[in-house]
Amino acid sequence: MDSGLRVLLSTVLCLSQLLIISCSSQYPALRSEPTSVVQTPGSAVHLQCLVNPPSAAVSWRFRGLPLDQDTLPGVELGRDSLIISSLTPDHAGIYQCVARLGHGPAVASRLARVALAEISEYEVGRRRPLSAEEGGTVVIECPLPHSSPPARPRLRIRGDWIEESRDNYLILPSGNLQIISVSAQQQGMYKCGAVNPVTGEAVHSQPLTLECVVSGSPAPAAKWFKNGKEVTVGPSHQTQHNNLAFVRLMRSDEGRYSCRAETERGTLISPDYTVNVLEPASVVDGLDNQLVPFGSSAHFTCAARGNPSPNITWLFNAEPVAPSQRCQISGSSLVIADVTPQDEGVYQCLLDNGIGSAQSHGILTVQSGMNASAA
């Protein structure tokens, strides 16, 4: 290769690298975003927000409004974090951090919900006697009270508190207790209970179990049907004493379920269960950086998923985009017509469906008329 050409190529490569570094440093970026949390009253909460470059200023919003040291007592705002020293009901709500360079471009984080762990009392009720045929199955109904996060069942069985199934006692996620193959040894006093799982330990969600109780001695085997077709038992679906347990719920599990059993009196069919699988909001295909000639149009799209369907909010430098003749919003797409240098900055789609939040951002750069014609 000619030495002059080699020098020219190395110079162009060097200039390209300098240009990339210069452009990227003009815009802030999030390295870590705050996450939603449920904690006990009086406990400490730590929300993290790490940004690049280090010169970017970090601010916080609470319930959609700017948050400073004096706005909310008990909150400490650090360089890259927000700390609640002792959680109270006043601190519950939605938080968001914003990274900004000077008075220019800014990027907002996803939404983080801070909630207090709580559990309601059981409704006052009277004792209810139950009788069962020996060898059959009996259900003691114990619907779980309202709880955040959802409560775990805890039942008192003849003087002993248990939280997991054992022997002939099957504790279901609904709170109900099934006693399989009832015998005289199971006679006694039973009491419903529930536990809020926020104790500092990891919270594991329980698999979904659809209940099917068929009387008889012995109880006949039941079959499960989804939308009229028999459910095949396998790695994702298992039966537990005629109950149908989902090992791992997926969107494909949505539908209407019923159990059927053949008895001497004919076919018994349960009422339908309707399974609706909730899914936190997430970005499937996010925004790309765009270099657009002066006076032309920029088009951003944001493909999202989640159940329920996420709400999409469009942001420009961390502020909501106001629809206008030049800025057209249509759900998952944003079109900016007749772009000018004032339109340069960070654009975002912010997703939220009450279960989870996510965001994606892209940078719009407007090519000047002279550069566009040269290109």
N, C-alpha and C positions, 0 to 999 in steps of 0.2 A: 504493500500500500504506500502511496506517495506520502512523504513526511508532512507536507503542507496540508493534505486532506486529513491525515491523522490528527494534527493539531486542531483543525477546524471541527472535526467530529467531537473531540474531547471537550472543546470549548462549548459547543452546543449542548452536550450532555450535562456539563457543569451548570450552564445557565438554566437548563430544564429542571435540574434538581433544586437549584436555588429558588426557582419560580414556584415549585410545588411546596417547598418548605415555607416560603413567604405567604402563599395563598392559604395554606392550612392554618397558619398561626394567626390569620386575620379573623378566624371564627372560633368560638368556644365549643367544647365538646364535653359530654358527660362520660366519665369513666365508671362511675357507680351511682345508681339511683336509689332513692329511699324505697323501702318495702312496707307493705301493710303489716300491722301487728295488733294482736289482742292481748292485753295484760291486765293483771289484777289491780284494783285501786291501791294507790300508794306506792306502786312499783316504779322503777325508772324506765324510761323509753329513750332509745337512741336511734335517730334517723340519720343516715349517712348520705352525703352528696359530694363525690369526688369529681373534679373538673380539670380540664386542660384548656389553655395553658395556665400555669400557676398565677398569672397576672389577672385572670378573669375574676370578677366579683361575684360572690354567691349571695343570693337573697332567698327568702322563703315566703310562701303564701299559705294562709290558713283559711279554709272555707272560701277560697277564691279571692281573698283580700291580702294586701301586703302585711307581713308580720315583722314587727321589730321588738326590741328588748322590752319595751314598755306596754306593748299591746296585750300580751298574755302573761300574767304572773306565773312564775314557776318554770319558765322556758328560757334556756340558755342557748344563744346562737353563736356557734363557733365558726372557724374558717371553713370546715368541711362537714359540719354536723349540726344537728339540732337535738338538744337533750332536754327531756322533761324529767325533773328530779323526783317528782311525786305525782303520779297520774291521778287526775280528778275528772269528773264529768265535763268540766269546762274545757279540758284538753281534747276531748273526743271530737273527731271530724277529719276532714280531708286536708292533707299537707302536700306541698309541691315546692321543689327548689328550682331556681332560675340562675343560670350562669350567663354573665354579660361582660362584654369587653367595652369599657368606657361607657359612652352613651350610644354605642352602636349595636352590632348584632348580638342576639341572645338566643339561648335554647332552654326550653323548659323540660323538666323531668316528667315521668308518668305520675299519676296520682297515688298517694299512699294514705290508707285509712288507718287511723288510730282509734281503737275501740276498747271499752272496759269489759272485762270478763264478768258475767252476771248469770244468775240462775234464779228462776221464779219458784215460788212455793207450789207444792201440789195443791190442787183444788180440794177443799174440805169435802170429804165423803164418808159414807158409813161403811162399816164392814160388810162384806158380801160373802155369804157361804157358797161354796161350790161342791158339787158332787160329781163323781166320775165312775164309769164302769171299770172294774179291775182289768188291767191289761190294755186299756184304751189310752187315749191322749187327751189331756186337759190343758186349756190355755188360761193363764192368769193375766188379764189385761193390765198393763202398766204404761200408759202413754207417757212419754217423756215431757217434762215441763219445758217452757221456753228457756233457752240458754244460749249464751254467746261466749265461746264457740259451742256447738252442739254438745249436749250432755252425754255421758256414758251411763248405761244402766247399772244399777247396783241394787240387788234384791236381798231381803232378809228371809232366809229359808229355815224355818224351825229353829230360830235363835242365832243362826250364823249368816253374816253378810258375805255375799259372793259377787264378783264382777265378771267372771268368765264361766262358760258352760262347763259342767262336769257331771259325770255319771249319767243319770236320766234327766238331768235338768239342762234345758237348752235356752240360753238367754239370747234374745234376738236384738238387733240394732234398734228396733222400734221401742224397746223397753219391755215387751211382752215376755212372759216366761212360759215355755212349753214343758210339760212333764210327760215323758214318753213311758209307755208301759206302766201305768199307774198301779201301785200296790198299797197295802195297808201301811207300809213304812213311810209313805209320803204324807200321811195325815198330819195336820198341824197348822200353825199360824204362819202366813206369808205376808210380807210387807214390801210395798214398792219403794224405790229410792233411785236417786240419780246423783252423779258427780260431775262437776265442771272440770274439764281436763287441764285447765291452765294452772299448773303447779310448778312451773319451771322446767318440766320435762317436755320432750318432743311430743307433739300431738299427731296421732296417726288416725286418718279417717277410716271408718269402718266400711266394709263392703256392704253393698245393698243386698238385702235378703227379703224375698217375697214369701209371705206365710201362707201355708195351706194345711189346715187341720181337718183330718177326716176321722170321725168316731168309728169305733169298732174294736173288737178284740179277737184277733189282732187287727190293727188298722190297715185297710187296703192301700196298696201302693197307688200313688197319683202320678199323672203325667202333666207336663206343662206345655202350653201352647202360646205362641207369639203371633198375633195377627192371624189366628186361625191355623197356623202351621206348628207341628210339634217341635219343641225345643230339643236339640241334640245336646246331651250332657258331654262335656269335654273339659279342656283346660280353662276355658273362660266361664263356664257355667257348671255348677255342681249342685247336687241335691243333698239336703240335710233333713232326714226324716220327713220327706215330702215337701219341705221348703226349698225354694230355688235361690241359691246364692250366686252372686256375680263376683268372680274373683277380681276382675278389673273392669270397671264400667267404661264403655266407649259410646260415641255418638250413635254407632250402628245398633246399640242395644235399645234405642228408643222404640216404643210401640206399646200395644195393648197385650197384657198377659193374663192368662187364666189357668187354673189347674182343674183337672178332671179325674174322677175316680169311679171305678165300676164297683157297685155294691149290690147286695141282694135286692135292694129296692130300686135299682136302676142306676143310671149315670148321674153323678153329682157334679155340677159345674159351679165353680166359684165366681163371684163378681169380678169384673175386670180390674186389673191394676194398670194404670197408665204410667209408664216410665218416661220421664223427661230428664235428659242428662244435661246438667249445667256445666258450662265451660268458660273459664276466664277469657277476657279479651286478649287477642294476640295479633301481631302483624304478620301476614302471610307474604306479602310483597310490598316493600316499603318504598320510600322516596329516593330518587337519584339526584345527584348534583347536576345542574344544567347550565350550559353556556349558551345564551340566547342573543341573537342580534337585536340591536336597538330597534324598537318599533314593531317587533314581531310578538308572538304569543308564547308563553310558557305553560306547560301542562304537567301537573303533578297528579299521580294516582297513588292510592293507598288501599291495598287489598287486606281486609280484616276478617277474622273469624271469632266466634264465641257464641255462647247461648246463655241468656238472650243476646240478640244481635247488638253489638256495641254501638254506642253513640259516637260519632266522629266530630271532633272540633278541630278546625283548621287554625293554625297560629302563624304569625309572621313576627319574627324576633320576640317570641314568647307571649305575644298579645293576640287575642282573637281577631281573625280576618273578618272585616265587615263586607258583606256582599255589595257589589256595585256593578255599574255597567262594564267596568274593566275587570272586576274580580267576580267570576261566576263559580259558585259552589254547587255541586251536584253530588251529594252523598260522599262517595269515595274519591271524587276528583275535584281538582281546583285548577281553573284556567285564568291566567292573568294576561289580558290582551294589551297590545301597544305598550310593551315594557319600556321603562326608562331607568336611569341609574338609581332613582329613588326606590325602585322595587327590589334592588339587590339586598340579600340577607338570607336568613335561615327561615325556611318554611317547614312546618310540622303538621302531621296528623296525630291528634291525641285521642286515644280510644278508651272507653270506659263502659262497662256493663253492670256495675255494681258488685261483680265478683272479682274482677281484676282490671288492671289498667296497663296500657302499653303506649309507646310512641315511636315515631320514625321521623327523621328529618332529612332535608336536602337543601343544598345551598344554590341559590340563583345568582349567577353572574351575568351582567348585561354587557355585550360586546358593543363598543362604540361604533358609530357609523363608518369611521375611517378604517378601523380594524376589520369590520364586517365586509366592506367592499374589497379590502386587500385579500381577505380569505377567499 
